[in-house]
Amino acid sequence: MTALPGETPGTGGTDTPQDTVSPPDTGAQEPAADAETPETPAAVAETPEGAEAPTGAADKAGTADSPSAGAGAVDPPSTDADSASPAPELSEAQAELAAQRELRERIEQRKAAKDAPIAAGAGLSGTAADLLAAVRAVESGEKAGSAFFASPAPAPRPSAPAAAAPPPRTPAPEASPVRTPQAASPEALDAVRAVLVAGGAPEALARPAVGALGEQAAELLRTDPWQLLAVPGVRPEQADGFARALLGADCGPDDSRRTAALVGWVLERAALQGHTALAADAVRAALAERAVSDPDAAVREAVEEGVALLFQEGQDDEPEQDGTADEDGLAPDADTPREPVRMLLGLDRYALAEESLADGLARLVNACEKAADWAEAAAAAPSPSAAELIRTTAAAGLVAHSGGEAARAEPAALIAAARGLGLRAIGATHSEDGRRRLAAATGDPDTAVTLAGLLSGAQGPGRDEEGALALDLLVVLDAPQLDVESAAVLVEALADGARLVLSGDPGVLGSAGAGRVFADVLAARTCPQVVSRTPDPGPIGELVSGIGIGELNQVAASGKEVVIVPVRDAGEAVHRTVQLVADSVPRAFSIPADETQVITVGHGGAAGTRALNEALKQRLNPGPGRFGGFDPGDRVVHVPAPGRAVPGVVRSADAEGLHLDCGGVPVVVPQERVESSVRHGWALSAHQAAGMRWPAAVVVLPGDAAQGLSRPWVYTAFGRGERHLSVVHGVDQALPRAVAEVPAQERTTRLRPLLEALPTSDAAS
């Protein structure tokens, strides 16, 4: 690994952090990634600058927050995954669980009916179920399609808890211009502004408040000011000040409205970091740090009010006291250590999504016809790993396939083989870039869609008469990017008898949304697994493969495929990065600047995405920023929904909005959404870059990024370059230490035990 011709390497060493990376969120999994939302005005919500949290913090939550004076830690404190609640609390926790049996009746009924056939769409609830019912009603002729188009959006329930999650999102189409979301009425905005001003909050929060709480936002905030916590970016101390201004002496730290909102806020924060549930002890501790005098009572009341659901992890039931004895003459389990019982709290949306997903995966496993003979297709496969994948898929309804970038050729071969047998088979990728690469690998553009395009109906084969996707085989590439809600909707859309292959690289960063679907499916081992034996080629492939097993090796790069550029501080890091993108890489490799992607650890800081994008714009496309800071020709990233980063180029702007070209797809971003959903895109975070590749990548590691590094982050960032990788290196020994010692932090989810408990007809290979 050498310097590029013409480069003057720095002297090495680390810089003095100008905007220090905040410490890791204790006990939290790698945060949900880079899903950007409107930045909340500083008068109410903090927007601290800093690097991405240790394993890639979400821009949705800003960078790691610094606790306000006297406020204590914000994020749920760490809890050992194997620790149990203190013994005196077990009976109380079980009593709480019993009190929730009625609330969870639907879930328990589904558990009791695991052996029964599971109809497609049966596990959906809420908006997703309503949409599926509408589709089936139209297709059956029961109702005309126009009956649904004119229907107004349902109003939010006034009694919803303050931090209750919104209904599952329906991804916007990628293959057509982005539609303008339904605007809030002027009356609702004016009413909310009046309440905000009365509470001392900035009027700029009116639009996001109506977006989070609906048209009744003003009345909800007036009667329950802590509903303000439902607005992204608002913190408890700010909601407390708002409540005091509105309620005066009538509010206190143990107000039931406050404690309910705090429970929801803690769980929402955990979801931003990938958790679908959180240990009850962690929630109680977080409430105690927020001056709640009786966290146990607060949690119990939140469960009773339906703000959160309570789950028991470990022993399912108490042992039956029937007087029988075991072979030692002891009562059952009298002296046998029982598995620790852990109580988990979760939001309804994620609980139902995991239950629905587990049921749907079991349905695919059990309903698939396994007598198909694909021997001839397997014999013609281009590699032994591709042949193994074809044979395994022929005999199973659900298959997990893992491998690096080179292994993506194996799902492509599977899709081609299935189509050659007359089956309806396609592959779904995380990004438009991945879709183009898959289409090139199969030689047929009709074989590849994006997951968002497939779910929205903008791409793919459409639906059959039953409302299911008209597919016999679906291969999901970039499966680690699949969050639990999207996965649940996807699986419910597959018909009985369809095959599903989840394919991806287990070493990359996880999904932006809550859950760890691919990792849980692999860990549960309830379906056959195929591990690719195809190595990634070249020096970059060799380097990334070593990182995957915890080794940062020096590789032979005679063609300067991998280059290390040492820097002393963040200022020099920015200078070297601009020099590489604009001069050195184009001169040495004939790769133009618009095909080189810069990747850094965080959005804030002296060498974060914001600072780098500003410097790169000044060099590559200077301009006054005529429309919201953007000019024609600017490279941008559009975030139409949390977790979806779509690269594009600004083409023009007018009264309608900002016109983008996103990989050949025209996108119009309305004026009111430009600030919240469009960022300059010469520099991205590793989470935003996941699922995409460029001819060249420049990874920037300034000194203040050391705490944000982990093995999955480095693995993901270093693997984004196809022909060339430059590393602007200012973290000294923190890089090899992160690769060797900082693996992915575990997310708390319930999918794995749900899958392990399901009766299936297949065993993992």
Salt bridges, closest charged atoms under 4 A:
GLU30 OE2 - ARG747 NH2 3.47
ASP34 OD1 - HIS603 NE2 2.76
ASP34 OD2 - HIS687 ND1 3.74
GLU36 OE1 - ARG679 NE 2.55
GLU39 OE2 - ARG610 NH2 3.54
GLU39 OE2 - ARG679 NH2 3.70
GLU46 OE2 - ARG235 NE 3.59
GLU49 OE1 - ARG610 NH1 3.13
GLU52 OE2 - HIS687 ND1 3.43
ASP59 OD1 - HIS603 NE2 3.97
ASP59 OD1 - ARG610 NH2 3.33
ASP65 OD2 - ARG235 NH1 3.36
ASP65 OD2 - ARG269 NH1 3.02
ASP75 OD1 - ARG269 NH2 2.56
GLU89 OE1 - ARG284 NH1 3.53
GLU92 OE2 - ARG300 NH1 2.53
GLU96 OE2 - ARG300 NH1 3.74
GLU108 OE2 - ARG104 NH2 3.43
GLU174 OE2 - ARG644 NH2 2.85
ASP190 OD1 - ARG193 NH1 2.92
GLU219 OE1 - ARG222 NH1 3.17
GLU237 OE2 - ARG235 NE 2.97
GLU237 OE1 - ARG290 NH1 2.81
ASP240 OD1 - ARG258 NE 2.93
ASP255 OD2 - ARG257 NH2 2.91
ASP281 OD1 - ARG284 NH1 2.82
ASP296 OD1 - ARG284 NE 2.72
GLU313 OE1 - ARG342 NH2 2.81
ASP333 OD2 - ARG338 NH1 3.17
GLU355 OE2 - ARG750 NH2 3.18
ASP359 OD2 - ARG110 NE 3.00
ASP359 OD1 - LYS114 NZ 2.45
GLU388 OE1 - ARG533 NH1 2.98
GLU405 OE1 - ARG437 NH1 3.11
GLU405 OE1 - ARG693 NE 3.99
GLU405 OE2 - ARG720 NH1 3.87
GLU410 OE1 - HIS401 NE2 2.66
GLU432 OE2 - ARG435 NH2 2.71
ASP433 OD2 - ARG437 NE 3.06
ASP444 OD2 - ARG419 NH2 3.58
ASP472 OD1 - ARG424 NH2 3.18
ASP478 OD1 - ARG408 NH1 2.75
GLU485 OE1 - ARG349 NH2 2.74
ASP496 OD1 - ARG363 NH1 2.77
ASP520 OD1 - ARG516 NE 2.91
GLU572 OE1 - ARG568 NE 3.59
GLU572 OE2 - ARG576 NE 3.66
ASP583 OD1 - ARG619 NH2 2.95
ASP631 OD2 - LYS617 NZ 2.85
ASP631 OD1 - ARG626 NH1 3.89
ASP634 OD1 - LYS617 NZ 2.93
ASP634 OD2 - HIS680 NE2 2.92
ASP654 OD2 - HIS659 NE2 2.99
GLU656 OE1 - HIS659 NE2 3.98
ASP661 OD2 - ARG651 NH2 3.44
GLU746 OE1 - ARG516 NH1 2.46
GLU756 OE2 - ARG752 NE 2.92
